[in-house]
């Protein structure tokens, strides 16, 4: 498995696969071939189908503009590359308008790109291969007396805590900015921000309803910041970035947890996300929203269960429920925007994460379906979904507005 630095990426929304990934691809290409008079970028599959709504073209042009260059963008929404639905090919041309260099990139989710023809960079792999599945990790932790966060720390090294602290600072800032912000989100749906209003109402509620409603408002705040192009953390993606900070910000305020405990909870969540990323997918274009919101819910449920004193087996159970009960969830954003149904899904997955935590803590961690098994089912289900339900905006809720 790769470092958690590759899972928790800090960047600007609204989409990890459609905005952050293409930015990284353009940056990489220009670092290799910076001095040509003309450039062209071909977008394929989901990257083309919902690219305008996700500001893919704007992201690419911004990167080229920083080098004083322009790029021509060509859209191929009905054509997919075999490796992954999110593909782009960038070319450079000489003065005679001849192609000099050409490279294809795949934006595979969470802001990560894979360069066609290149192997995984060994420097990013920090965990031994024998600990890539949840069963193996649980057995190792049980034998060594480790918590999941300690497992991550052992292989990442102490430096990961500095990065995770930065991650938490960005998450917290996104919550706070989102709670202060008001107005209409960009993109044409004319969707008003709701986090500030919802948070105000939540503080006036009495009883348990009021406190959990605050968690919902925190998730809305981050998701709305993402939809507005704000600075967020992929957890595991931009489109699902509100769930984990929503849960952790709520628990930090509710139980007055010190920052060090929140950082350990983030490491715990990271192990869960890393296992899915390694053995499954976190790309909506590949497996639907189950790979985004489902994984975010699993990560947040695991983090909450850790914070509230759960065993490693209860943590695994909470994560399993988070993914199991989102199986088959389609990715069908209206007009290709990370707004409807994405923002509401973040808020409601936050509430479900807390419920999964409670359910897991009431038991002893024993259950029939393993987290590893649910990942396998998620992949099978995602591959069976028609492409119109995998981030192409050609079916489902995306068709409601025509």
N, C-alpha and C positions, 0 to 999 in steps of 0.2 A: 504493500500500500504506500501511497505517496504521503508526503508531509501534510499536516493539517493546514499549512500555509497555502496549499493548493486547493483545499476545500473552502476555507474561509478567506475569500478574496475581497479586498476593499476596493470599491470603485463606484462609478456613477451608473444609475439606472437608465432606462427602465428594464433592461433585459440582459441577463448574464450571457446567454447564448447568442442573442441578436445584436447586442450593443457592446458589451465588454469583450466578447470573443473576436468580432471583426476589428475592434480597435487594436487588440493584441496582434492580429494577423497583419494589419496594415503597418503597424510599428515594426514588426519583424521584417517584412518585405523591404521597407524603406531603409532599415538598418543595413541590409545587404546590397540594395541597388538604389542609392539615393540620387544619382545624377543623370536622369533621363528626361527628355522633353515631354513624354506622354505616358500616362498610366491608364489602365483599364481594370475594372473589377466586375467579374461575372458572379451573380448570386443565384444559388440553386435551391430548389425544394422549399422547405419551410422558411429558410433564410430569405428567400425572395417573396414567398406568399404573404408573410406578415412583417416583412422588413420595414416598410414605410411606417406602419404603426409603432414599431419598436425603435424607430429612428436609426436604423442601420445605415442608411445613406448619409445621414447627418454625421454619424460617428466616423464613418470612413473619410468623408470630406474634411472633417476637423483635423484628423491625423495628417492627411496629405497637406493641408493648408499650413500646418506648423512647420513643414519643410519647404514652404513656398511653392507647392505643387498642386495640381488639380487632378482629379480622377474621374473618368467616365464610368458610370455604373449601368450595367445591363442586367435585366431581371429575367430569370427563367423559373417561374413558380411551378411549372408542370414537368420539370426535369430534375431528377435526383441522381446524385452520385451514389455508387453502391455502398460505400463505407458508412456514411451517415447522412441523414436528411439535411443537416445544416452545413452546406459547403459553399466556399467561395474560391474563385481562381483569380489571382492578380497577375497582371502582365506589365512589363515595361517595354517601351518602343523607342527606337532610335530616330534620328532626324529623317531617315528615309521611310519612316512609318513601318519598320520591320520589327517583329517581335524579337526581343533580345533575351528576356528572362520571363519565365512563367512558373508559378507555384500555386498549388491547390492546398487549401486549409480546411479543416473540419472543426467547427465550433460544437464541442460535444457536451456542453452543459457546464454550469457553474463558472463560466468565464474561461474555461480551459480550451486551448486549441491544440490540434494535432496536425503537424506538417506531413503532408502526404509523402510516403516513402521513408520517413524517419521513424526509428524505434523510440519507445519511451526513454526519456532521459534518466539514466541510472542515478544521477545525483538527486533526483526527486523521490526516489524510492528509499524510504527510511525504515520500513518495517520488514522483518523476515517473511518470506513467502509462506512459511508454515503457520503464520498468524494472520491470514487474510480473511478467514471466515469467523463468524461469531462463536461457533462451537469451539474452535481452536483457541480463541482469545479467552473465553470463559474458563476452559480447562487450565490454561496457563495461569490465569489470575487466581483460580482456586488453589492450584499447587503452590504458588508463590505468595499467597496471602495479599494480593494486590487488588486495589480498586481499579475501575476502568481508566480513570484519569491518571493513575500511577502507571498503568500500562503505556499510555501515550507518552507520558513524561520520560519513561525509561528509554524509549527508542528515539524520541524527538530531541531529548536533551533539555537542560534548563532554559536554554534560549527561547523555547517555544512559549514560555510564560510571558516573556516580554511582548511577543507578537500577539498572544491571546489577550493581553491587557489592552493593546491598541485596538483589537477587534471589539472588545467590550466598550471601550470609549467611543468608538464610532457608532456602535449600536445604540448606546445610551443617548448620544447626541442626536441620532436620527429620531428616537422617540420624542425627545424634548422639542426639537424643531417641528416635528409633525404635530405635536399638541398645540403649538403656538400658531401654526400656519392655518390660514383660511382661504377661501376663494375656490375657483374652478380649476380642475386639472387640465393640462393641455391635451390636445389630440382630437377634439371634435365631438366627443361624447357629451361634453358639457356636464361632467360629473363633479358635483361639489365635494370638497373635502369635508369629512365628517368627524375626524378624530377629536378635534377641539370641543365640538358640541357634545359628542358622546361622553367624553371625559368629564365635562362639567355636569352632565346629568348623572353620571355614575357616582360622583361624590355626594350627590343629594339622595341617592337610594339608601334605604336602611336594610340591615340584615345582610345575609350572605350574598344576595343578588347584587348589591352595590359593589362589593369588593371584587367579585369576579368580572363584573362589567368593566371595571378599570383595566383589567388585563386585555379585554377586547379592544378597548380604546388605544392601548399602547401598540397593539399589533396593527391597527388601522393607521396609526401615526407613521410607522415605519413604511408600510406598504404605500401610503400616499406620497411619502417622500420619494420612494423609488419611482412611482408612476410619474412624478414631476421631474425626474432626472437628478435627484439628490444623491448625496454620498451615503452608501449603505454597505452592508457586508453580505455576500452570498451565503445563504444558510439553508439549504445548499445552493440555491439559485437566487437571482434577483426577484423573480416572480413569487418566490415563497419566503422572502427575506424577513417578513414581519412576525412569523410564528415564534421562533426561538427568542428574539429580544423581547417580544411581548410577554412571554411566560417568565423569563428571567427578571425583567424589570419589575414585573408584578410581585414576584416572590421576594426580590431584594427589598422592596418597600414594605411588603406585608410582614416579613419575618426579620427584617433588619440584618440580613446576612452581610458579613463583611465581603469586600471585593475578592479576597483570596478564594472564598467558597464559590463565588460566581465563576471565577476563572476555572476552577476545577470542574464545575458543571459544564462549562463550555468545552473543556477537553473531553468529558464524557460524551457529550453530544457529537463531538467531532469524530470519535471512534465509531459511533453508530453511522454517521453519514459516510465515513470513509469505507466502511464495509459494504454499504450499498453501492457506492461509486465504483468500487473494485469489482464486485460480483454482479452488479446490475446496471442501473442507469439513473442519472438525475436530470435527464434531458426530456423536456416535454415533447420535443419533436420526434423523439425515439420511442417513448413509452407512455405519452400522455401526462396529465397532471398528477397522476399517482406517483410519478418519479420526482415531482417537485413538492407539492403540498403534502403528499403522503410521507415522503422522507423527512420533510421539515417537522411534521407532527410527531414522527418517530423520534427525531432528535430532541425535540422539546420535551416530550414525555419522559424520555430517558434522563434529561438534565434535571427535570423537576423531581423525579424519583430519587435521583442521587442526592439532591439538596435536602430532601425530607427524610433521609436516612435509610433508603432502600438498599437491599443487597444487590450484588451484580446480577442475580437471577431475576429479581423484581425489576431491575432496570431494563434487562433484555425483554421482559414481558411487556412493559409499557411501550417499548420501541416496537415490538411485534404488533401490538394492537394499533399503533399509529399508522403502520403501513397496511396491515390487513384490512382495516376498515375504510381504506381509501382505494382498494383494489378496483381497477377498471375506470377510475376517474379520468374523464377526457380532458384534453387541452383544446378549448374552443373559444379563444378570446374574441370579443366583439371588435371588429375593425382592426384586429391585430394589436390592440392596445393591452397593456398589462393593467387593466382596470376592472372590466366586467367579464367574467365573475371573479377575477383574481384577488381583488382587494377583500371582498367579503370572505372568500375562502381562507385567507390568512387569519382573519379575525375569528372565524368559527373553528378553524383548526387549533387555534390557541386554546379555546375553551375545551375542545376534545382532548388536547394534550394533558390538561389538568385533570380531566375525568379519567384518562388512562392511568395517570399517576395514582389517583385515589384507588382505582380498581386493583392495580398491581400491589399497592401497599397493604390492602386488605387481605391479600392472600400470602402464600409463602414463596411465590415465584414459579411454582410448578404449573405447566400448561402443556397442551398437546402439540401445538403448531410452533415450530421454531422460527426464529427471525430469519435464519438462512433459507428455510423453506419458503417463507413469504417472499423473499427476494426473487427466488426462482419463479414463483407464480406471477409476480409482478412483471418479470421479463416476458414470460409466456403470454400473459394478458396484453401487455403493451404491443408486442409484435402482432397479435391478432386484431388489434384495433385498426380499422380502416384509416388511411392517411388523413382523411378529412377531419378526424378527431385527434390528430397529433400536431397541433400548433400550425395549422394551415389556414385557419379561419374559413374553411369551406363547408363546415357542417355544425350541427348542434346549436348551442346558444349563439354562436357567431353569426348565424343566419337570421336571428330574430329581427335585427334592424335592417336586413336586406343588403 
